Amino acid sequence: MQILYCVISRGNTVLTKYASCVGNFSEISDLVISKIPAGDGKMTYRHANYLYHYIQENSLIYLCITEEGFGQGDAFSFLDKVQTKFKKRFALRAVTATAYSLNTEFSLVIREEMDRFNKPASQEHEKITMIQEEVNQVKDIMVRNIDELVERGEKLDLLVDKTDNLSATAVTFKTTSRAVHNQMWWKSVRWSIAVGVAVLIFVYIIVSLSCGGMAWPKCV
């Protein structure tokens, strides 16, 4: 039983994500996130053989998808670790960051925590000291059916292929690369426009000086 996917978003704007295997995680998580009510809190939703756990604080949503047998306490301990590291690195940038702009820097951090929590208990000695923490973590967190969250007619079929972890990494990298490319393209466009406007203003000033003023009385 494993954590399959984790995403951090500001409202509906995805800032970073990571998947441990191939699946339509982005599509499903985007739908779930769009339905999460405003306000700080924690919740677990169940659908088919998967659980959707999330923490929402200051408009930031930390969500992970796990297999049904993965402990709720472990899931929220994982989200707590991810949240703590994310806030430490991006407390200010997260407020204005654009979609996927933090993915290159943070997706590997999510991967490291996911790998650590996905280890069998016999290999992860820290879990022994986390038992009481897990009990306190989940005792007040309800588990609801995700049908309460989505509207009728909306499909929420999570498709998972755990046989190709390399492809999952490739998908994450491809998404990040596309987002970075788009951001750089828009930055280049804005820079070109700014330079063009500056050149026009400079030319206008030179011509105005040569023609005796802003109305160009000597040239008209």
N, C-alpha and C positions, 0 to 999 in steps of 0.2 A: 504494500500500500504506500502510495507516494503523493508528494506535492507535484502537480503536473504543470502549473502555470502561475505566474504572479504578475500583476500589473499595478502601476501607481499612476493615478490620474488626478488632475485638478478639474473637478466637474467632469465634463465629457472629453477633456483634452488629455490624451494619454502622454505621459512624460517619459515613461520607461517601462519595459516589460521583458519577461524571459519565459520561454517554454522549455521543459525538459524533454519533450517529445513532439511529434507532429500532430496537429489537430486544428480545428477551426476555433481556437481559443479567442482570437481577437474579435471575431464576429459575435460570439456568445457573450464575452465580457463587456463589449461595447453596449450590448442590449441590456445586460444586468445593471451596469453602471448608470445608464440613462434612467433607470427606474428606481434607483436608490433615493429615498427621501432625504431632503436637506437636514442638516443637523448632525452634531457629533454623536457617535455611537458605535456599537459593535453588533454584528448579526451573522448568523449562519443560515444559508438557504440550502435545501436539499432538492435535487432533481435526478431521477433515475439512479444511477450508481455513483453520483458525484455530489460533492459538497462545495458550496461557494461561501467562503468566509471573508468578511471585510471589516476593516476599521476605518472610520471616517472622523477626521479631525481637521478643523480649520479649512474646510472645503477640499482637503486632500483625501483621496480614497486609496487605501492599500487593500488589494483584493487578491486572494489566491484560490485556485481550484484544486481540490484534492480528490483522491479516490475515497469511496464511502468508508472504508475501513481505517483510514488515517485518522488518528486521534484529534478531536477538536482542540484539546489543550495544546498539542504539538503545533497545530495549524496557527493558533493565535500567538504562541511563543515565537514561531517563525515570523509572523507579521510584525510582532513587537521588535524583533531584531532588525528587520528590514526598515521599519519606520524610524527606529533610533538612528541607524546609520544614514538614512536618507536625510533626516532633519539636520543631522550634524554637518552634512556636506552641502545641502542645498536649501537651508532655511529661508534665505532671502531670494535666491534665484527661482525657486519653485513658484513664487507668487506670479511671476511674469513670463516664465519659460514657455516657449512654443512647443507644439506637438513633437515628441520624440527627441527634443533637443538634449535631453539628459541621458538618453539611452546608451550612447557610446561609453559614457563615464560610469553608469551605474548598473547596467544589465549584468556585468560580470560579478558585481557584488551580490545581486539577487541569486545568480547561479551558485556562487560559493555557499551562501546560506541554505539554498535549496538542497545542494549536494550533502551538506552537513546534516540536515534534518531528515533526509531520505535514507541515511545509513541505518542498517538494522540496529536495534537497541543494544545488541551485544557488542557492537563496534562503537557505539556512541555513549561513552561513560558519563557524559554530562547529563544525560537524561535521568539518571538516578537522582541527581540533586534538583531536577526540575519538576519532580512529581507534585510537590505541594504547590509550587508556582502554577502548574497547570490547573490544579483543582480550583485555586482562587481565580484563575483567569477565566474559566468557563462557567462557573456556578450560576452566574446571572445572565448568561448569554443564551437566548432562545434559539431553537432550531425550527425553522418554518419551511413549509413547502414553497418552492419557488413559483408555483402557480399563483400564489398570492401577489407576486411582484409583477408578473407580466400580464399583458392583456390577452384576451381570447384571439386566436388566430395567429399570434406571434410564435414562430418556431424557435424552440430552445433545445435542439438536438446536438449535443456535444459529440463530435467525432474524434476519436483519439487513435493514433497509431504509434505505439511505443517501440516499434521495431527499428526506427531510424532516428536516433538522437542527433546524428550529424546533420540530418536535414533540418531538424528543428533549429539548430544553431545557425544554419545557413539562412533559414527564413528570417530569423531575428536580425542577422547581419544585413540581409537584403532590404528589409524594412527600414533599418537604421540608415543604410547608405542612400536609399531613395529620399528619406526625409532630409538628410544632410544636404544632398544634391539640390533639392528644391529650395532649401533655405539659402544656400550659396547662390543659386540662380536669382532669387528675388533680391538678395543683397547686392548682386552685381547690377541688376536692373535699376534698383534705387540709386546706386552710386553713379551709374551712367546718366540718369536723369538729373541728378544733382550737379554733376559736372557740366552737362549741357546747359542747364539754367544759369550756372555761374559764368560760363563763356558768353552767353547771350547778354547777361547784365554787363559784363566787362566791355563787350563790343559796343553796347548802347552808351555806356559812360564815355568811351573814347570818342565815338562819333558826336556825342553831345558837346564835348569840350571843343571839338574841331568846328562845330557848326554854331557856336555861340550860345549854347544853352539847351535846356531840356526839350524845348519846342523846336529846335533846329532852325532858328530864324535866318541864318546865313545860307542854309542849304535848301530851304523849301521855297 
